[in-house]
Amino acid sequence: MNEITINKEIEKILKKNSITNKKDVYKKILSFIDLTTLEGKDTNKKVEELSDKAISYKKNNPLLENVAAVCVYPTLVNVAANRLKEKGVSIAAVAGAFPSGQSPLEIRLQEVKYAIDEGADEIDMVISRGKFLEGNYEFIAEEVKQHKEVCGDVHLKVILETGELESLENVYQASKISISAGADFIKTSTGKIQPAATLEASYVMLQAIKECYEESGKMIGFKAAGGISEPEDAIKYYALVESVLGEKWLNKNLFRIGASRLADKIFSELS
């Protein structure tokens, strides 16, 4: 997990995978986006407008796909669900004491259940970074396992909050624990702290996913989130996923980008 070596590998990947036909890639990336609003001042109206935006891209250009999901707080899930019923866009909820994870596990699980009852198709949970940094890996495994048990068939994305994990070795360890405990996706960040998503942390997470696939044949998804607002930055994450995991990961079932401004900018590039 040497940072210098990892940066050299990333540089090599980005040079080798220099994308010439950007429009085709932008079309794909648009369909991978979890269109997100996670603010204390979120209102019903804001989530309705966001939901309308989520299905506006294909409406305005039939050659495009809409975004993958709309991501909101649990109390606003039913607003998005009512707006997007049978529209082909998933409802993701950040649940389980997002963004800190600093609530009793029992209460966090109740919040997950509430979000699912309200209509969430996907849950984005956070691991307890304090417990992880104390070396209490058993707790991390148990919390992910219990979140997944509550989720059942609902997809569970496990947020590592890589910017708080202090080292790339820790990012790797947290990735492996989360995958083993039942994560359907591992996700970089909440977007609430800096640094949020980074190529270095993402590379390490992708290596953990690759190892899992090579060992078991199980395909775990990857979500980059936090600070990815420019199309050029999104292309870098796309190139990283393609290089480390291959083309079979380049679909919304296995690759997501959480963003609030990126979709409009990509749509503008495609107009």
C-alpha positions as CSV (number, residue, x, y, z in Angstrom):
1,M,0.0,0.0,0.0
2,N,2.8,2.4,-0.8
3,E,1.3,5.7,-1.9
4,I,4.1,6.5,-4.3
5,T,3.7,3.2,-6.1
6,I,-0.1,3.5,-6.2
7,N,0.2,7.0,-7.7
8,K,2.6,5.7,-10.4
9,E,0.1,2.9,-11.2
10,I,-2.8,5.4,-11.4
11,E,-0.7,7.7,-13.7
12,K,0.1,4.7,-15.9
13,I,-3.6,3.7,-16.1
14,L,-4.7,7.3,-17.0
15,K,-2.1,7.6,-19.7
16,K,-2.8,4.1,-21.1
17,N,-6.6,4.6,-21.0
18,S,-6.7,8.0,-22.5
19,I,-10.3,8.2,-23.8
20,T,-10.7,9.7,-27.2
21,N,-14.5,9.2,-27.7
22,K,-15.6,11.1,-24.6
23,K,-19.2,11.4,-25.6
24,D,-19.8,7.7,-25.5
25,V,-18.2,7.5,-22.1
26,Y,-20.2,10.5,-20.9
27,K,-23.4,8.7,-21.9
28,K,-22.5,5.7,-19.8
29,I,-21.4,7.9,-16.8
30,L,-24.7,9.7,-16.8
31,S,-26.5,6.4,-16.3
32,F,-24.2,5.5,-13.4
33,I,-24.9,8.7,-11.3
34,D,-26.7,8.7,-8.0
35,L,-28.2,12.2,-8.1
36,T,-27.8,13.3,-4.6
37,T,-29.1,15.9,-2.1
38,L,-28.0,15.5,1.5
39,E,-28.5,18.9,3.2
40,G,-30.2,19.8,6.5
41,K,-32.3,22.3,4.5
42,D,-33.7,19.7,2.1
43,T,-37.5,20.1,1.5
44,N,-40.2,18.0,-0.1
45,K,-40.1,20.5,-3.0
46,K,-36.4,20.2,-3.5
47,V,-36.6,16.4,-3.6
48,E,-39.5,16.5,-6.0
49,E,-37.5,18.8,-8.3
50,L,-34.4,16.5,-8.0
51,S,-36.6,13.5,-8.9
52,D,-38.0,15.3,-11.9
53,K,-34.5,16.2,-13.0
54,A,-33.5,12.5,-12.7
55,I,-35.9,11.6,-15.4
56,S,-35.4,14.7,-17.5
57,Y,-32.3,13.6,-19.4
58,K,-33.9,10.8,-21.4
59,K,-37.0,13.0,-21.9
60,N,-34.9,15.7,-23.4
61,N,-32.7,13.4,-25.4
62,P,-34.1,9.9,-26.2
63,L,-30.6,8.6,-27.0
64,L,-29.6,9.0,-23.4
65,E,-30.4,6.9,-20.3
66,N,-31.5,8.6,-17.1
67,V,-29.4,8.5,-13.9
68,A,-29.2,5.3,-11.9
69,A,-30.7,6.6,-8.6
70,V,-31.8,9.5,-6.5
71,C,-30.1,9.6,-3.1
72,V,-31.8,11.3,-0.1
73,Y,-32.3,11.2,3.6
74,P,-34.7,8.6,5.0
75,T,-37.4,11.1,5.8
76,L,-37.6,12.2,2.2
77,V,-37.6,8.7,0.6
78,N,-41.3,8.5,0.2
79,V,-41.3,11.9,-1.7
80,A,-38.8,10.6,-4.2
81,A,-40.5,7.2,-4.4
82,N,-43.9,8.7,-5.2
83,R,-42.4,10.9,-7.9
84,L,-40.3,8.1,-9.5
85,K,-42.7,5.2,-9.3
86,E,-42.2,2.9,-12.3
87,K,-39.8,5.4,-13.9
88,G,-36.7,3.1,-13.8
89,V,-34.7,5.2,-11.3
90,S,-33.8,3.7,-8.0
91,I,-34.3,5.4,-4.6
92,A,-31.2,5.3,-2.4
93,A,-31.3,6.4,1.2
94,V,-28.4,7.2,3.5
95,A,-29.4,5.5,6.7
96,G,-27.8,4.2,9.9
97,A,-26.8,7.5,11.5
98,F,-25.3,9.1,8.3
99,P,-22.7,10.7,8.2
100,S,-21.1,9.9,11.5
101,G,-22.4,6.4,12.4
102,Q,-22.3,7.6,16.0
103,S,-25.6,6.1,17.3
104,P,-26.3,2.8,18.9
105,L,-26.4,0.0,16.3
106,E,-30.0,-0.9,17.3
107,I,-31.2,2.6,16.5
108,R,-29.2,2.7,13.2
109,L,-30.8,-0.5,12.1
110,Q,-34.3,0.9,12.9
111,E,-33.5,3.8,10.6
112,V,-32.6,1.4,7.8
113,K,-35.8,-0.5,8.3
114,Y,-37.8,2.8,8.2
115,A,-36.1,3.9,5.0
116,I,-36.9,0.6,3.3
117,D,-40.5,0.7,4.5
118,E,-40.7,4.2,3.0
119,G,-39.7,2.8,-0.4
120,A,-35.8,2.8,-0.6
121,D,-34.4,0.3,-3.1
122,E,-30.8,0.9,-1.9
123,I,-29.2,1.8,1.5
124,D,-26.0,3.7,1.8
125,M,-24.7,3.0,5.3
126,V,-21.5,4.3,7.1
127,I,-19.0,2.2,9.0
128,S,-18.0,3.3,12.5
129,R,-14.6,4.9,11.8
130,G,-13.9,5.4,15.5
131,K,-14.4,1.7,16.2
132,F,-12.2,0.8,13.2
133,L,-9.4,3.1,14.3
134,E,-9.5,1.5,17.8
135,G,-8.9,-1.8,16.0
136,N,-12.4,-3.2,16.8
137,Y,-12.7,-4.9,13.4
138,E,-15.2,-7.4,14.8
139,F,-17.6,-4.6,15.4
140,I,-17.3,-3.3,11.8
141,A,-18.0,-6.8,10.5
142,E,-21.0,-7.2,12.8
143,E,-22.5,-3.8,11.9
144,V,-22.2,-4.4,8.2
145,K,-23.6,-7.9,8.6
146,Q,-26.6,-6.7,10.6
147,H,-27.3,-3.9,8.2
148,K,-27.3,-6.4,5.3
149,E,-29.7,-8.7,7.3
150,V,-32.2,-5.8,7.6
151,C,-31.7,-4.9,3.9
152,G,-32.3,-8.4,2.6
153,D,-32.7,-8.0,-1.2
154,V,-32.3,-4.2,-0.9
155,H,-28.8,-3.3,-2.1
156,L,-26.4,-2.3,0.6
157,K,-23.6,0.2,-0.2
158,V,-21.1,0.5,2.6
159,I,-19.4,3.9,3.0
160,L,-15.9,3.7,4.3
161,E,-15.3,7.5,4.6
162,T,-11.8,7.0,3.4
163,G,-10.7,10.5,4.3
164,E,-11.0,9.5,8.0
165,L,-9.3,6.1,7.8
166,E,-5.8,7.7,8.0
167,S,-3.9,5.3,5.7
168,L,-4.3,3.3,2.5
169,E,-3.7,0.2,4.5
170,N,-6.7,1.0,6.6
171,V,-8.8,1.7,3.4
172,Y,-7.8,-1.8,2.2
173,Q,-8.6,-3.5,5.5
174,A,-12.0,-1.7,5.8
175,S,-12.8,-2.7,2.2
176,K,-12.0,-6.4,2.9
177,I,-14.0,-6.5,6.1
178,S,-17.0,-4.8,4.5
179,I,-17.0,-7.1,1.5
180,S,-16.7,-10.2,3.7
181,A,-19.5,-9.0,5.9
182,G,-22.0,-8.7,3.1
183,A,-21.6,-5.4,1.3
184,D,-23.1,-5.3,-2.2
185,F,-21.1,-2.1,-2.9
186,I,-18.3,-0.3,-1.2
187,K,-18.3,3.5,-1.4
188,T,-15.6,6.0,-0.8
189,S,-17.1,8.9,1.1
190,T,-20.1,10.7,2.6
191,G,-19.1,13.9,0.9
192,K,-19.2,15.6,4.3
193,I,-15.5,15.7,5.0
194,Q,-12.3,16.4,3.1
195,P,-10.6,14.7,1.5
196,A,-13.7,13.0,0.0
197,A,-13.3,10.7,-3.0
198,T,-9.7,10.3,-4.2
199,L,-8.2,8.2,-7.0
200,E,-5.7,6.6,-4.5
201,A,-8.3,5.3,-2.1
202,S,-10.5,4.2,-5.0
203,Y,-7.6,2.2,-6.5
204,V,-7.1,0.4,-3.2
205,M,-10.8,-0.3,-2.9
206,L,-10.9,-1.6,-6.5
207,Q,-8.0,-4.0,-5.7
208,A,-10.0,-5.4,-2.8
209,I,-13.0,-5.9,-5.1
210,K,-10.8,-7.6,-7.7
211,E,-9.3,-10.0,-5.1
212,C,-12.8,-10.9,-3.9
213,Y,-13.8,-11.7,-7.5
214,E,-10.7,-13.8,-8.1
215,E,-11.2,-15.7,-4.9
216,S,-14.9,-16.3,-5.0
217,G,-16.3,-15.1,-8.3
218,K,-18.5,-12.6,-6.5
219,M,-18.9,-9.2,-8.1
220,I,-19.0,-6.3,-5.6
221,G,-20.0,-2.9,-6.8
222,F,-17.9,0.3,-6.4
223,K,-19.2,3.8,-5.7
224,A,-17.1,7.0,-5.8
225,A,-18.8,9.9,-4.1
226,G,-17.8,13.3,-2.7
227,G,-16.3,16.2,-4.7
228,I,-16.7,14.6,-8.2
229,S,-18.4,17.5,-10.0
230,E,-16.4,17.8,-13.3
231,P,-16.9,15.4,-16.3
232,E,-13.1,15.1,-16.7
233,D,-12.8,13.9,-13.1
234,A,-15.6,11.3,-13.6
235,I,-13.7,10.0,-16.7
236,K,-10.7,9.3,-14.4
237,Y,-12.8,7.1,-12.1
238,Y,-14.3,5.4,-15.2
239,A,-10.8,4.6,-16.5
240,L,-9.7,3.3,-13.1
241,V,-12.7,0.9,-12.9
242,E,-12.2,-0.3,-16.5
243,S,-8.5,-0.9,-16.0
244,V,-8.6,-2.7,-12.6
245,L,-11.9,-4.6,-12.9
246,G,-12.7,-4.7,-16.6
247,E,-15.6,-3.8,-18.9
248,K,-18.0,-6.1,-17.1
249,W,-18.1,-3.6,-14.2
250,L,-19.0,-0.7,-16.5
251,N,-22.8,-0.7,-15.7
252,K,-25.0,0.8,-13.1
253,N,-25.4,-2.5,-11.2
254,L,-21.7,-2.4,-10.3
255,F,-20.4,1.2,-10.7
256,R,-21.9,4.4,-9.4
257,I,-20.8,8.0,-8.9
258,G,-22.6,10.0,-6.2
259,A,-22.9,13.6,-7.3
260,S,-25.2,16.6,-7.2
261,R,-23.8,18.8,-10.0
262,L,-22.1,16.3,-12.3
263,A,-25.2,15.1,-14.2
264,D,-26.1,18.5,-15.6
265,K,-22.5,19.2,-16.6
266,I,-22.4,15.9,-18.5
267,F,-25.7,16.5,-20.1
268,S,-24.4,19.9,-21.3
269,E,-21.4,18.1,-22.9
270,L,-23.8,15.8,-24.7
271,S,-26.1,18.5,-25.9
